[in-house]
Amino acid sequence: MTSTLPVEARRPEAVAAPGLRRTLTTPRIVFLVVAAAAPMSGVVGSVPLAYAIGNGAGVPATFALAGLILLCFSVGYAAMSRHVVGAGGFYTYIGQGLGRPLAVAGGLTAVLAYTAAVAGVAGAFGYFAELVSAAHGPPVPWPVWTGGALALTAVMGYRRIDLSARLLAVLMVAEVAVLGLLALAIGVRHGADTLPAAAFRPETVLAPGLGVALMFALISYVGFEAAALYGEESRDPKRSVPVATYASVVLITVFFAVVSWAAVGAVGAGRVADTAGEELGDLFFRLSDDYLGTFATGVMQVLLCTSLFGALLGLHTAANRYLFVLGREGVLPGSLARVHPRHASPHRASVVLSVATAAVCAAFALAGAHPYTNLATTMLALGTVGIVALQAAVAVAVLVFFRRHPEAHWWRTRLAPVLALAGLVGALWLLLDNFALVTGTTSAWVNRIPWLMAGAAAVGLGHARWLRARRPGRYRAVATAHVTDED
């Protein structure tokens, strides 16, 4: 196969990527990615809202639909990952398909989106940790919990990534196990009625609120595409990145669909929307009390906090890879590309991200904002808008990249990306149209926050033009450093 890159991008000095070590196996990448999706907090926080203001009993099928959209995205994403290996994720993929200016715009958008998501999860962790501590002992204010979680995340991000992967594996297995036991207990009591066929009937799935439910479902997948960010740290990137991407989407889809389906069976297809509207975040805790006992519910409450910490660490790890690559390729200051001599981690990028996240959380705390209804919802909604927009851009990049490529395929590089693009554009429209619903506020200032993503993209386009005019050497290195050239 002949590379389509410009000659400058294939020079040895452009391909060098010293420092990062290949320590990640495919399972470790899967743990990093799935932990960022926070299965426990997604079930406790998002699924009841999808029942209540979405399509009710049709939520399990909605998760299956979201999974199909993202599987179509993964097909093209995985095909491109066999030719593009690096820590740049969306930034590199957009550059290879759509050009350097859009790559810089995508890179800055990704930094803003992931930083917002990290801050939002940090706020949610502080809120729920304060509630759990108050229920089991003396209350500790949320800023203390959030500060402690950010400090531990900073330490883990500073050290070797395989240590983070091991910790996330333990946390994720524990939370999945508890929710799996809950689904099993429901099955033991209700038998075949545990998974009612009504949940997948067209009239149930297509009921009013399908769009809102799909929006909440897609929020639960935020960060699944991060497998490509660990390409340079994978022992076998051409295999690990595609396999980890597919595995992550399938695991997240099956988990959320089955658990939400079992809950429909436990509550009743005709009553689940009203019950969820009354109980919201307590819905799954009440189910746990009923089917597993109060001890299991206490464990679930603790695992909710560890789930949020896992998401915090997973998203932090992904975000600092973007900072690292943008520093290495001259888009941001080169000091961000420093690799720790012993831990082989992008420690400077991790420190900068930790400081930025702490500053956002401190600003909300000093303003007296609520950690969940203000900080968490606003920042997570902002991050989700940015990430879904980037996914749509990558779907277009895949189509362009393989347009005249010798390995173009009717399904992998054409039809699947088109289907993904249609689904992602629809999801983005739903997110923007229902942004006030996600944030829970009618404040015009808050609900105009998505314009920050457009601002980041505009700054990126302007910065790319400046680099092309004033720093042509750095401009030529943008989003091209780690493209493979196979014969």
Secondary structure as GFF3:
##gff-version 3
##sequence-region A 1 487
A	DSSP	three_ten_helix	7	10	.	.	.	ID=ss1
A	DSSP	alpha_helix	12	15	.	.	.	ID=ss2
A	DSSP	alpha_helix	26	36	.	.	.	ID=ss3
A	DSSP	alpha_helix	39	41	.	.	.	ID=ss4
A	DSSP	pi_helix	42	46	.	.	.	ID=ss5
A	DSSP	alpha_helix	47	53	.	.	.	ID=ss6
A	DSSP	three_ten_helix	56	58	.	.	.	ID=ss7
A	DSSP	alpha_helix	59	81	.	.	.	ID=ss8
A	DSSP	alpha_helix	90	98	.	.	.	ID=ss9
A	DSSP	alpha_helix	100	136	.	.	.	ID=ss10
A	DSSP	alpha_helix	142	158	.	.	.	ID=ss11
A	DSSP	alpha_helix	161	190	.	.	.	ID=ss12
A	DSSP	three_ten_helix	191	194	.	.	.	ID=ss13
A	DSSP	three_ten_helix	197	200	.	.	.	ID=ss14
A	DSSP	alpha_helix	202	205	.	.	.	ID=ss15
A	DSSP	alpha_helix	210	219	.	.	.	ID=ss16
A	DSSP	three_ten_helix	224	233	.	.	.	ID=ss17
A	DSSP	alpha_helix	237	267	.	.	.	ID=ss18
A	DSSP	alpha_helix	272	279	.	.	.	ID=ss19
A	DSSP	three_ten_helix	280	282	.	.	.	ID=ss20
A	DSSP	alpha_helix	283	291	.	.	.	ID=ss21
A	DSSP	alpha_helix	294	328	.	.	.	ID=ss22
A	DSSP	three_ten_helix	334	337	.	.	.	ID=ss23
A	DSSP	alpha_helix	347	366	.	.	.	ID=ss24
A	DSSP	pi_helix	371	376	.	.	.	ID=ss25
A	DSSP	alpha_helix	377	401	.	.	.	ID=ss26
A	DSSP	pi_helix	411	415	.	.	.	ID=ss27
A	DSSP	alpha_helix	416	433	.	.	.	ID=ss28
A	DSSP	alpha_helix	435	439	.	.	.	ID=ss29
A	DSSP	alpha_helix	444	447	.	.	.	ID=ss30
A	DSSP	alpha_helix	451	470	.	.	.	ID=ss31
A	DSSP	alpha_helix	472	476	.	.	.	ID=ss32
###
